[in-house]
Amino acid sequence: MSTKHVPYRIYLSEKELPESWYNIRADLPNLSPYLNPATKAPVVPGDMKAIFPMALIEQEMSNERYIEIPEEVRELYRSFRPSPLCRAYNLEKLLDTPARIYYKYEGNNPSGSHKLNTAIPQAYYNYKAGIKRLATETGAGQWGTALAVATQMFGMACTVYMVKVSAMQKPYRKLIMETYGADVHPSPSTYTKAGRDILEKDPDYMGSLGLAISEAVEDAASHEDTNYSLGSVLNHVLLHQTIIGLEARKQLEKIDEYPDIVVACCGGGSNFGGIAFPFLHDKIRDGKKTDILAVEPAACPTLTKGRFAFDYGDVAHFTPIIEMYTLGHNFMPPGIHAGGLRYHGDSALVSRAYHDGLIGARSVHQTDVFEAAIQFAKSELILPAPESAHAIRTAIDEALKCKETGESKCILFCLSGHGNFDMTAYDEYLSGKLVDVEYPDSMLEKGFETLPII
Ligand SMILES: *Cc1c(COP(=O)(O)O)cnc(C)c1O
């Protein structure tokens, strides 16, 4: 650490925007291949071409360490990137800690989260392949918003299947997507067979992420000009998100810093992989000793209590079978307010790194998460997304440990998005209605019983 004054915000110029994404597949030799859900044989590129363009399938399977970011994508990134790296001086003061805390802020774009970093290249590669429309699902709404923003940049149409209960509870999220030109269908819808079948059985069904995925995949597979797009979990999504960590490493270099601890929340693993993988590269290849921590809700403890096994990515068994930490693909999430962290599984890349002991994981309770969110909002002034506040909780815990030991560690975390549309969750916390939910151990065994036999 140098003694020179570090500013509140550390910026990079447009010229310093990274030219390549980092592909950690090159440095994780023990990865298992995806398996075809029907045959259980390793997936070949042709298996995915009904719903993905070849360029993204190639990225999904590539072992090249660096993959060039197309100039057209870099140009679109420039309207909101490089994103600022912030020194949390006011939070440090509040905690009275000797730790140096930095956060990379990804909420500074119209989607309000890091998800636009992958929505843009996904729309781009589909556009180049002649695709006219993208179909996707959204639960909380951030991903649908990001894809709505990105598709209109290329004059493409966008269809979003939004879990019905979310569409009703969050009318503004739906309106934002519509403002950017997307067609938003509450799911279950009558547009797909998957939706109609469910509605016939239960006209009042309020929807689930698993069903919305099935609707979007069916839509894409049954229309020649339409592809499917996913906002997390897959290798190419995490690849695109590494722009976060690559920028952060450059920004820290400018002030002669290197993190002792890197923290991010983990749903499907995309913002975590995004900020962490460039530092994990340094750990694997250059022997750096960084502690890298993925934070998840106690109500959805995929890494901390799940099993490392092959499992489906969705309820309907449309997706490949992936070796990952999982709670079982029929997992029913207890009611928690971090919608983006409710997935039953985790990225194969994050799962492998955790299984190999390269990263650590923490689970945290939601009242502790909101307490941290409010400490952060009051000191650093940005109202964090409930998902991001999981990372804040753990960063604060690590900073408080430093206070006990007197160590001045450098802590970096990812502030994956703002929480301006999550006021219902804040309302529940502020009015004392928010309770801690822990995933019961009895449910774990039930979930593991649904794992496919490989
Ligand atoms: C979607 C979302 C997440 C969780 O997804 P990951 O793929 O695990 O990053 C976290 N934070 C925000 C703000 C999100 O929108």
The ligand as an SDF file (V2000), in Angstrom:
LIG
                    3D

 15 15  0  0  0  0  0  0  0  0999 V2000
  -29.4060  -10.8960  -10.7240 C   0  0  0  0  0  0  0  0  0  0  0  0
  -28.6890  -10.1820   -9.6720 C   0  0  0  0  0  0  0  0  0  0  0  0
  -27.8020  -10.8560   -8.7860 C   0  0  0  0  0  0  0  0  0  0  0  0
  -27.6190  -12.3360   -8.7750 C   0  0  0  0  0  0  0  0  0  0  0  0
  -27.1700  -12.9360   -9.9510 O   0  0  0  0  0  0  0  0  0  0  0  0
  -25.7010  -13.4500  -10.1470 P   0  0  0  0  0  0  0  0  0  0  0  0
  -25.7390  -14.1310  -11.4680 O   0  0  0  0  0  0  0  0  0  0  0  0
  -25.3740  -14.4100   -9.0340 O   0  0  0  0  0  0  0  0  0  0  0  0
  -24.7990  -12.2750  -10.1460 O   0  0  0  0  0  0  0  0  0  0  0  0
  -27.1110  -10.1010   -7.8650 C   0  0  0  0  0  0  0  0  0  0  0  0
  -27.2610   -8.7700   -7.7750 N   0  0  0  0  0  0  0  0  0  0  0  0
  -28.1070   -8.1010   -8.5900 C   0  0  0  0  0  0  0  0  0  0  0  0
  -28.2460   -6.6270   -8.4160 C   0  0  0  0  0  0  0  0  0  0  0  0
  -28.8370   -8.7780   -9.5640 C   0  0  0  0  0  0  0  0  0  0  0  0
  -29.6530   -8.0980  -10.3790 O   0  0  0  0  0  0  0  0  0  0  0  0
  1  2  1  0
  2  3  1  0
  2 14  2  0
  3  4  1  0
  3 10  2  0
  4  5  1  0
  5  6  1  0
  6  7  2  0
  6  8  1  0
  6  9  1  0
 10 11  1  0
 11 12  2  0
 12 13  1  0
 12 14  1  0
 14 15  1  0
M  END
$$$$
